[in-house]
Amino acid sequence: MTEFQSGIFFKDLYGNIFRRSTQIMGRLFLLGMILGTSNITYAFQEDDLDIRINKVIIEGNESYPEIVLREVIATEGVSFYKKMSFWKRHGEPFIENEIRRDVIRLERFYQRRGFPTVGVSYEVEEGKKSWQRDVTITITEGPFFRVNSVVCEFTDDTVNKEEILNHDLFERSLSRIHYRQDQRYEVIREDEVIGEIQNALRNMGYAFSETSIQTSIDSTNYQTDIVILVDPGPLTTIDKFTIEGNETVSEELVIRESGLRVGQQFDQRRINRAQREIFSHHLFRFVTITFPEQPRDSTVELYVRVRENPLRSISLLAGVGTEEIIRASVAWMHRNPFGNAHNLGVTARASFIEQRFTADYLMPYIFNTRSSYVFSPFAQRIDERNFFVTRFGAVNSFVYQYSQELASTISYEITTNQEAFDNERKLFRDSTQTYQQSTIKISGYYSPSFLEQNAGWAIRPYLEISGPFGTGSLIYNRVGLDVRRFIDIGRTTQVALRGNTNLIFGDEDEQLPASLLNYIGGTNSVRGWGRWNLGPKRAVFEEDGSFWRYVPVGGRHLVSMNAEIRQDLDFIYRGFGIAVFLDAGQIWQQWDNVDFNELQFGGGFGFRYRSPIGPIRLDFGYKINPTNEDLAIYNGVDYGGKMQRIGIHFNIGQAF
């Protein structure tokens, strides 16, 4: 074959391969387009079937607000937060059977609350988008059953009916129950009413009382006549205790800690208090006081079951914050060291500001279960911006718990103190000042909402008498009062208010040590200012005489106020919240100079997160009316910069 002929041969061969490849690629491309179009078509059809609930509207409800009824039904609309991401498809899947079940739920809710003819219907409309559905639930409440009469009858003719009916506790319980004349009759309230009557009878000494309710319903006139049947049983006294679970202490000690005695009249309130007394003891981690099935007579046997804590334990704690930077503590505890239910503990605590070592010996019972005594020797070292102090001493404290809401402490403290403070030069300190201090301190605490932190009222008065009977090196009196009020506005919003004052009276010409003066400003005070940095200051200089910084000098008289609005935002992230606040305060060195026109204000906002270890808080405060010293301005020169007006605070726990 010639060279020319071979070229033609290979050209035809390559042409055939190219044409065949092109045909195959074309067919594959066409097939892919068909399949892709099918998939796209299928996807669109699938999206068209993905119907979501956009919003749920409840109409016609008069007796119950919408927020209550939404807790009854399962169907929910899209939250405001999710609506902000409008490019996404939000909402629950539209399931009409679930809406029908919600109708039944609402009907039963109303029927159990006295509306026998309630009617509930629903309507579904297409939303702004084809895949959205708006559900409107309409409630027709109709008439409800009213309580026509309430009569209390006794099934035992041998009891003194008049004595029971005229007893303050019984009268009070009848006046508080939900079944009262002209009130709506609700079947769901029956157990609550029986419980109220039973509590009153048991607090009066009738341990084996029985209560039931009979009703006569007039369906025509929508009226109900109620008869409360009471069988009080015999008046009972405590006859015997059975103790279980005590391992290292005697039965007598458990009974002593309860405050109960054989021969006492049965009183459920006293038993509840006894259970709290035992549970509050450091040795016990669990306690129940019950009276199981037993003969129905004039005596009752109480069963006390306890579980003890480990005799020895070690706890480690650590935290961070913008003031102390890092803090940590180690505590060792020996419960019941001598078999007498006393407690011995040793605690070491350290941070960048304070280091403290304390030993505590607790005697939890002095002359009754509400009284206790604590002896606490300690050593302490504090290093603040404007002073340094080392303290050694001991505190003797007597604590009395008057009630769940009210407690007081009186203590006597004696210490030896060595203190130094910065002079006008950065690198030097004045000579050390040594003094002995002898003080009597009386403090109290009152809070009706003792079970909940940051709820209701909290009042803390304080009195300190230094140098009583000529003891100690310093003579002065300190008076303080801290009042807090927490107001819930709905389930997710709270207004927190606080007022605090601390006044030192005595010879104002006498120079008190810097560590005993009052200071203000910081993460738990007036935010916007750093720790203790609000109020009078003095300048500190470098070795060459140039300005370095201002340090606080403190004062005798302090006033501060805080207002904060806390808002939970669980719909964004569970446990997340925000707060806005306004703080105010000032310090004066002499009583004659106290002037509320000199109050300084700090406002700002912060973020909150409810973590297992407590609320994690980040606050940004702004100085509203700072002085030149607050802004680090010295002789007209700004040494602080723009950020000097802003305070950033990070901590674990609420501000107050």
C-alpha positions in Angstrom: 0.0 0.0 0.0 1.4 3.4 -0.9 1.8 6.2 1.5 -1.1 8.1 0.0 -3.5 5.1 0.2 -2.6 4.5 3.8 -3.4 8.1 4.7 -6.8 7.7 3.1 -7.4 4.5 5.1 -6.7 6.0 8.5 -8.7 9.1 7.7 -11.8 7.0 6.9 -11.2 4.9 10.1 -10.9 7.9 12.3 -14.0 9.5 10.7 -16.1 6.4 11.4 -15.0 6.3 15.0 -15.8 10.0 15.5 -19.2 9.6 13.9 -20.1 6.6 16.0 -18.8 8.3 19.2 -20.9 11.4 18.5 -24.0 9.3 18.0 -23.5 7.4 21.3 -22.8 10.7 23.2 -25.9 12.3 21.7 -28.1 9.4 22.7 -26.6 9.4 26.2 -27.2 13.1 26.5 -30.8 12.7 25.3 -31.3 9.9 27.8 -29.8 12.0 30.6 -32.1 15.0 29.7 -35.1 12.7 29.9 -34.2 11.2 33.2 -33.2 14.6 34.6 -36.5 16.1 33.5 -38.3 13.2 35.1 -36.4 13.7 38.4 -37.1 17.5 38.3 -40.7 16.9 37.5 -40.9 14.3 40.4 -39.2 16.8 42.8 -41.7 19.5 41.9 -44.6 17.1 42.4 -43.1 16.0 45.7 -42.7 19.6 46.9 -46.3 20.3 45.9 -47.4 17.5 48.2 -45.2 18.9 51.2 -48.0 21.1 52.7 -47.0 23.0 55.9 -49.0 24.8 58.6 -48.3 28.5 58.5 -50.4 29.9 61.4 -53.1 28.8 63.8 -55.8 31.3 64.9 -58.2 30.7 67.8 -61.5 32.6 67.8 -64.5 32.8 70.0 -62.7 32.1 73.3 -64.0 34.3 76.1 -63.3 32.4 79.4 -59.7 31.4 78.6 -56.9 33.4 76.9 -55.4 32.1 73.7 -52.1 31.4 75.4 -53.8 28.8 77.6 -55.7 27.1 74.8 -52.5 26.8 72.7 -51.1 24.6 75.4 -54.0 22.2 75.0 -53.7 21.6 71.2 -50.8 20.0 69.4 -50.9 22.0 66.2 -48.6 25.0 66.1 -47.9 27.8 63.6 -44.6 29.1 62.5 -42.8 31.3 65.1 -41.8 34.9 64.4 -38.1 33.9 64.5 -38.6 31.2 61.8 -40.6 33.5 59.6 -37.6 35.8 59.4 -35.8 33.1 57.3 -38.5 33.4 54.6 -36.4 31.6 52.0 -36.8 28.3 53.9 -39.9 26.1 54.1 -40.9 26.2 57.8 -43.9 24.8 59.7 -45.3 21.5 60.8 -46.6 19.1 58.2 -50.3 19.6 57.5 -52.2 16.6 59.0 -55.9 17.1 59.1 -56.5 14.2 61.4 -54.3 15.9 64.0 -56.4 19.1 63.7 -59.5 16.9 64.3 -57.9 15.5 67.4 -57.2 19.1 68.6 -60.9 19.8 68.2 -61.6 16.9 70.6 -59.0 18.1 73.0 -60.5 21.6 73.2 -64.0 20.2 73.6 -62.9 18.0 76.5 -61.0 20.9 78.0 -64.1 23.0 78.1 -66.5 20.2 79.2 -64.4 19.4 82.2 -64.5 23.1 83.2 -68.3 23.4 83.1 -69.3 24.0 79.5 -71.5 21.1 78.5 -72.6 22.3 75.1 -69.3 23.8 73.8 -68.8 23.6 70.1 -65.4 23.6 68.3 -65.0 23.8 64.6 -62.1 24.5 62.2 -61.4 26.0 58.8 -58.4 25.6 56.6 -57.3 28.2 54.0 -54.4 28.4 51.6 -51.7 30.8 52.8 -49.7 33.3 50.8 -47.8 30.4 49.2 -49.4 27.4 47.7 -47.8 25.0 50.2 -48.9 27.0 53.3 -52.1 26.4 55.2 -53.8 28.8 57.7 -55.9 27.0 60.3 -58.7 28.9 62.1 -60.3 27.2 65.2 -63.6 28.7 66.2 -65.0 28.0 69.8 -68.6 28.5 70.8 -68.5 28.2 74.5 -72.2 28.3 75.3 -73.7 28.4 78.8 -71.9 26.9 81.8 -72.9 25.2 85.0 -73.0 27.5 88.0 -72.7 26.4 91.7 -76.2 27.0 93.2 -75.4 25.8 96.7 -72.5 24.3 98.8 -73.3 22.4 102.0 -70.9 20.7 104.3 -72.3 17.6 106.1 -70.7 15.3 108.6 -71.1 11.6 108.3 -70.2 11.0 112.0 -72.8 12.3 114.5 -70.4 11.9 117.4 -68.0 14.6 116.4 -68.3 18.2 117.6 -69.5 19.8 114.3 -69.7 23.3 115.6 -66.1 23.2 116.8 -64.8 22.1 113.4 -67.0 24.5 111.4 -66.0 27.5 113.5 -62.3 26.6 113.5 -60.2 29.3 111.8 -58.4 26.8 109.6 -61.6 25.1 108.4 -63.4 28.4 107.8 -60.4 29.7 105.8 -60.3 26.5 103.7 -64.0 26.8 102.8 -63.6 30.4 101.8 -60.8 29.5 99.5 -62.1 26.5 97.7 -63.2 26.9 94.1 -66.7 25.5 94.7 -68.5 28.6 96.0 -71.9 29.9 95.2 -72.4 31.5 91.8 -68.9 30.3 90.7 -68.6 28.1 87.6 -68.7 24.3 88.4 -65.7 22.5 87.1 -65.4 18.7 87.5 -61.6 19.0 87.2 -61.5 21.0 90.4 -62.9 18.2 92.6 -59.6 16.7 93.7 -58.3 20.2 94.5 -61.3 21.0 96.7 -61.0 17.6 98.5 -57.3 18.3 99.1 -58.0 21.7 100.5 -60.5 20.3 103.1 -58.2 17.4 103.9 -55.3 19.7 104.6 -57.4 21.8 107.0 -58.6 18.8 108.9 -55.1 17.3 109.2 -53.7 20.6 110.4 -56.4 20.6 113.0 -55.3 17.2 114.3 -57.6 14.8 112.4 -55.0 12.4 110.8 -57.5 9.9 109.5 -60.1 12.3 108.0 -61.9 11.4 104.9 -63.7 13.8 102.5 -65.8 13.2 99.4 -68.1 15.3 97.2 -71.6 14.6 95.9 -73.2 16.7 93.2 -76.7 17.2 91.9 -76.8 18.7 88.4 -79.8 20.5 86.9 -79.1 20.3 83.1 -82.1 22.5 82.3 -81.1 25.5 84.4 -77.4 24.8 84.3 -77.1 24.7 88.1 -75.2 22.4 90.4 -75.8 21.7 94.1 -72.7 20.4 96.0 -72.6 18.5 99.2 -69.1 18.1 100.9 -69.2 15.0 103.0 -66.7 15.1 105.9 -65.7 12.2 108.2 -63.0 13.8 110.4 -62.4 10.6 112.5 -60.9 10.9 116.0 -58.6 13.7 117.1 -55.1 12.1 117.0 -51.8 12.5 118.9 -48.4 11.2 118.0 -47.8 7.9 119.8 -44.6 6.3 118.3 -41.8 6.8 115.8 -40.3 4.2 113.5 -36.9 5.3 112.1 -35.3 3.7 109.1 -32.1 4.4 107.2 -30.0 5.9 110.1 -26.5 4.4 109.9 -24.1 6.6 112.0 -26.5 8.4 114.3 -29.1 7.2 116.8 -32.9 7.2 116.4 -33.1 9.8 119.3 -30.9 12.2 117.3 -33.1 11.9 114.2 -36.2 12.5 116.3 -34.5 15.5 118.0 -33.7 17.1 114.6 -37.3 16.7 113.6 -38.7 18.7 116.5 -41.5 16.3 116.9 -42.4 14.6 120.3 -44.5 11.8 121.5 -47.7 13.1 122.9 -47.9 16.1 120.5 -51.2 16.6 118.7 -51.0 15.6 115.0 -50.5 18.6 112.8 -49.6 18.2 109.1 -47.9 21.6 109.0 -45.6 20.5 111.9 -44.8 17.3 110.1 -43.9 19.1 106.9 -41.7 21.5 108.9 -40.0 18.5 110.6 -39.3 16.9 107.2 -37.6 20.2 106.1 -35.6 20.4 109.3 -34.1 17.0 108.9 -33.5 17.5 105.1 -31.7 20.8 105.8 -29.3 18.9 108.1 -25.9 18.4 106.4 -25.9 14.7 107.3 -29.0 13.7 105.4 -29.7 13.7 101.7 -33.2 12.2 101.8 -36.1 12.1 104.2 -39.8 11.3 104.3 -42.3 11.3 107.2 -45.4 9.3 106.6 -48.1 7.5 108.5 -49.0 4.3 106.5 -52.1 2.2 106.9 -52.9 1.6 110.6 -55.9 1.4 112.9 -58.1 4.4 112.9 -57.9 5.6 116.5 -56.8 8.5 118.6 -53.0 7.8 118.2 -50.8 7.7 115.1 -47.4 6.1 114.4 -45.1 8.1 112.2 -42.5 6.4 109.9 -39.4 8.4 109.3 -37.1 7.2 106.5 -33.7 8.9 106.0 -30.7 8.4 103.8 -27.3 9.7 105.0 -24.7 11.5 102.9 -21.2 10.1 102.7 -19.3 10.9 105.9 -16.4 12.5 104.0 -16.4 14.4 100.7 -14.3 16.7 98.6 -15.7 19.3 96.2 -13.9 21.2 93.5 -15.3 24.4 92.1 -14.0 26.8 89.4 -15.3 29.8 87.6 -14.3 32.7 85.4 -15.2 36.4 85.3 -13.9 39.8 84.2 -13.1 40.8 87.7 -11.5 37.9 89.4 -10.4 36.4 86.0 -10.2 32.9 87.4 -11.5 31.6 90.7 -11.4 28.1 92.2 -12.1 26.5 95.5 -11.4 23.1 97.2 -13.6 22.0 100.1 -13.2 19.0 102.3 -16.0 18.0 104.6 -16.3 15.5 107.4 -19.8 14.9 108.6 -20.5 13.5 112.0 -16.8 13.4 113.1 -17.6 12.5 116.7 -20.9 10.7 116.3 -22.9 13.8 117.4 -24.0 14.9 113.9 -21.7 17.9 114.0 -19.8 19.0 110.8 -16.1 19.8 110.2 -15.1 21.5 107.0 -12.0 23.0 105.5 -12.1 25.3 102.4 -9.4 26.9 100.3 -10.4 29.6 97.8 -8.2 31.5 95.4 -8.6 34.1 92.6 -6.5 36.9 91.2 -8.1 39.2 93.9 -8.6 37.1 97.0 -7.1 34.0 98.6 -8.7 32.6 101.7 -8.4 29.5 103.9 -11.2 28.7 106.3 -12.0 25.9 108.7 -15.6 25.6 110.0 -17.0 23.6 112.8 -20.8 23.5 112.8 -23.1 22.5 115.7 -26.5 22.3 114.0 -28.6 22.0 117.2 -28.2 24.4 120.2 -31.5 24.6 122.0 -33.8 23.7 119.1 -33.7 22.6 115.5 -33.8 26.2 114.3 -30.6 27.3 116.1 -27.0 26.5 115.1 -23.5 27.6 116.0 -20.5 27.9 113.7 -16.8 28.5 114.7 -14.6 29.6 111.7 -10.9 30.5 112.0 -9.5 31.9 108.8 -6.6 33.5 107.0 -7.2 35.9 104.1 -5.2 37.9 101.6 -6.9 40.6 99.4 -5.1 42.5 96.6 -7.2 45.3 95.2 -6.1 48.1 92.9 -5.7 50.6 95.7 -4.8 48.5 98.8 -3.3 45.2 99.9 -4.4 43.5 103.2 -3.7 40.3 105.0 -6.1 39.2 107.8 -6.0 36.4 110.4 -8.8 35.8 112.8 -11.9 33.8 113.8 -15.7 34.2 113.6 -18.2 32.9 116.0 -21.7 32.8 114.5 -25.1 32.0 116.0 -27.8 31.4 113.3 -31.5 31.2 114.0 -34.0 30.2 111.3 -37.3 31.7 112.5 -39.3 30.3 109.6 -38.9 29.3 105.9 -38.9 32.9 105.0 -37.0 34.6 107.8 -33.5 34.0 109.3 -31.0 36.0 111.3 -27.4 35.7 112.2 -25.4 37.3 115.1 -21.6 36.9 115.0 -18.5 38.1 116.8 -15.3 38.5 114.8 -11.8 39.2 116.0 -9.0 39.8 113.5 -5.4 41.0 113.1 -4.9 43.0 109.9 -1.9 44.2 108.0 -2.7 46.7 105.3 -0.7 48.7 102.7 -1.9 51.0 99.9 -0.4 52.5 96.8 1.1 55.9 97.3 1.4 58.5 94.5 4.2 56.5 92.8 3.4 53.3 90.8 6.2 51.1 92.2 6.1 52.0 95.9 3.9 51.4 98.8 3.4 53.3 102.0 4.4 51.8 105.3 2.3 48.9 106.5 -0.6 49.7 108.8 -1.4 47.0 111.5 -4.6 47.0 113.5 -6.8 44.7 115.5 -10.5 44.6 114.8 -13.3 43.4 117.1 -16.8 43.5 115.7 -20.3 42.3 116.4 -22.3 41.7 113.2 -26.1 41.3 113.1 -27.7 40.4 109.8 -31.1 39.2 108.6 -32.8 37.7 105.6 -36.4 37.7 104.6 -37.9 36.3 101.4 -41.4 34.9 101.0 -40.2 33.1 97.9 -37.5 31.1 99.6 -37.9 28.1 97.2 -37.1 30.2 94.2 -34.2 32.4 93.6 -34.9 35.8 91.9 -38.6 35.7 92.8 -40.8 37.9 94.9 -39.2 40.0 97.6 -35.8 39.7 99.3 -34.8 42.0 102.2 -31.4 41.9 103.9 -30.7 44.3 106.8 -27.2 44.5 108.3 -25.6 46.1 111.4 -21.9 46.1 112.4 -20.6 47.4 115.6 -16.8 47.8 115.7 -14.9 48.1 119.0 -17.7 47.2 121.4 -16.8 47.6 125.1 -13.5 49.3 124.2 -12.1 46.2 122.3 -10.2 46.5 119.1 -8.3 49.4 117.5 -11.2 50.9 115.5 -14.6 52.3 116.7 -17.4 52.8 114.2 -20.9 51.6 113.4 -22.0 50.3 110.0 -25.6 50.0 108.9 -26.8 48.5 105.6 -30.0 47.5 103.8 -30.4 45.6 100.6 -33.9 45.3 99.1 -34.7 43.4 96.0 -38.0 43.0 94.1 -38.7 40.6 91.2 -41.9 41.0 89.2 -42.9 38.5 86.6 -44.6 39.9 83.5 -45.9 36.8 81.8 -43.9 33.6 81.6 -40.9 34.9 79.8 -40.4 38.4 81.1 -39.2 39.6 84.5 -38.5 43.1 86.0 -35.8 43.0 88.6 -35.3 46.0 91.0 -32.7 46.5 93.7 -31.9 49.2 96.2 -28.7 49.1 98.4 -27.3 51.4 101.0 -24.3 51.1 103.3 -23.5 53.8 105.8 -20.5 54.1 108.2 -21.0 56.3 111.3 -18.4 57.4 113.7 -15.7 60.0 114.0 -15.5 61.2 110.4 -12.1 62.9 111.1 -10.7 59.4 111.9 -9.0 57.8 108.9 -10.4 54.3 108.4 -8.3 51.6 106.7 -9.0 51.4 102.9 -10.2 47.8 103.2 -13.1 48.9 105.5 -14.5 51.6 103.3 -17.3 51.3 100.9 -16.8 50.9 97.1 -19.1 50.8 94.2 -19.0 49.8 90.5 -18.6 46.5 88.7 -20.3 43.4 87.5 -22.8 43.2 90.4 -23.1 46.9 91.0 -23.2 49.9 88.6 -22.2 48.4 85.3 -20.3 50.7 82.9 -17.7 51.1 85.6 -15.0 48.6 86.5 -14.7 46.9 89.8 -15.1 49.5 92.6 -14.2 52.3 90.2 -17.1 54.6 90.6 -16.7 57.6 93.0 -13.8 59.6 94.3 -10.4 58.8 92.9 -6.8 59.9 93.2 -4.1 59.9 90.6 -1.1 57.5 90.6 2.1 58.4 88.7 5.0 56.6 87.1 8.5 56.9 88.5 9.3 59.7 86.1 6.2 61.7 87.3 4.0 61.0 84.3 0.4 60.1 84.8 -0.3 56.3 85.1 -4.0 55.9 86.2 -6.6 56.8 88.8 -7.4 54.5 91.7 -10.6 54.7 93.9 -10.3 56.0 97.4 -13.7 54.7 98.7 -16.0 56.4 101.1 -18.1 56.0 104.2 -21.6 56.3 102.6 -22.8 54.3 99.7 -26.1 54.3 97.7 -26.9 52.2 94.7 -29.9 51.3 92.6 -30.5 48.8 89.8 -33.3 48.2 87.4 -33.3 45.3 84.9 -35.7 43.8 82.4 -34.9 40.1 81.7 -36.4 38.5 78.6 -36.2 34.8 77.8 -35.8 34.0 74.1 -36.3 30.2 74.1 -37.7 30.4 70.6 -34.3 31.3 69.4 -32.3 28.8 71.5 -33.5 27.1 74.7 -32.0 28.9 77.7 -31.0 32.0 75.8 -32.2 35.5 76.9 -31.4 39.2 76.9 -31.6 42.0 79.4 -31.6 45.8 79.4 -30.6 47.6 82.6 -30.1 51.0 84.2 -27.9 51.3 87.3 -27.1 54.3 89.5 -24.9 54.9 92.5 -22.5 57.1 94.3 -20.1 57.2 97.3 -19.5 60.0 99.7 -16.8 60.4 102.2 -18.8 62.5 104.7 -22.5 62.5 105.7 -22.8 66.2 105.2 -21.7 65.8 101.6 -24.4 63.3 100.6 -26.2 64.7 97.6 -28.4 62.6 95.3 -27.9 65.0 92.5 -24.4 63.5 92.3 -25.6 60.1 91.4 -23.9 58.6 88.4 -25.8 56.3 85.9 -24.8 53.4 83.8 -27.1 51.8 81.2 -26.7 49.0 78.8 -27.8 45.5 77.7 -26.6 42.0 78.1 -27.0 38.4 77.0 -28.0 35.5 79.3 -27.8 31.7 79.0 -29.3 29.3 81.6 -26.7 26.7 81.9 -26.5 23.7 84.3 -24.0 25.6 86.4 -26.1 28.8 86.5 -26.9 31.8 84.4 -23.9 32.8 82.2 -24.0 36.5 81.8 -22.3 39.0 79.4 -23.2 42.7 80.0 -22.2 45.8 78.1 -22.5 48.9 80.2 -22.2 52.6 79.2 -21.3 55.5 81.5 -24.1 58.1 81.0 -22.6 60.9 83.1 -18.9 60.1 83.8 -16.4 62.5 85.4 -13.0 63.3 83.9 -11.5 60.8 86.4 -13.9 58.1 85.1 -12.6 58.8 81.5 -9.0 58.9 82.6 -8.6 62.6 81.7 -5.8 64.2 83.6 -4.9 67.9 83.2 -7.0 68.0 80.0 -5.2 65.0 78.4 -7.3 62.0 77.5 -5.4 58.9 78.6 -8.4 56.5 78.3 -9.7 56.6 74.8 -13.2 55.9 73.5 -13.5 52.5 75.2 -13.1 54.1 78.6 -16.8 54.9 78.6 -17.8 51.3 78.2 -17.7 48.5 80.7 -17.8 44.8 79.7 -18.7 42.3 82.3 -18.7 38.5 82.0 -19.8 36.3 85.0 -21.7 33.3 86.1 -24.9 34.2 88.0 -27.4 37.1 87.8 -26.2 40.6 88.6 -28.5 40.6 91.7 
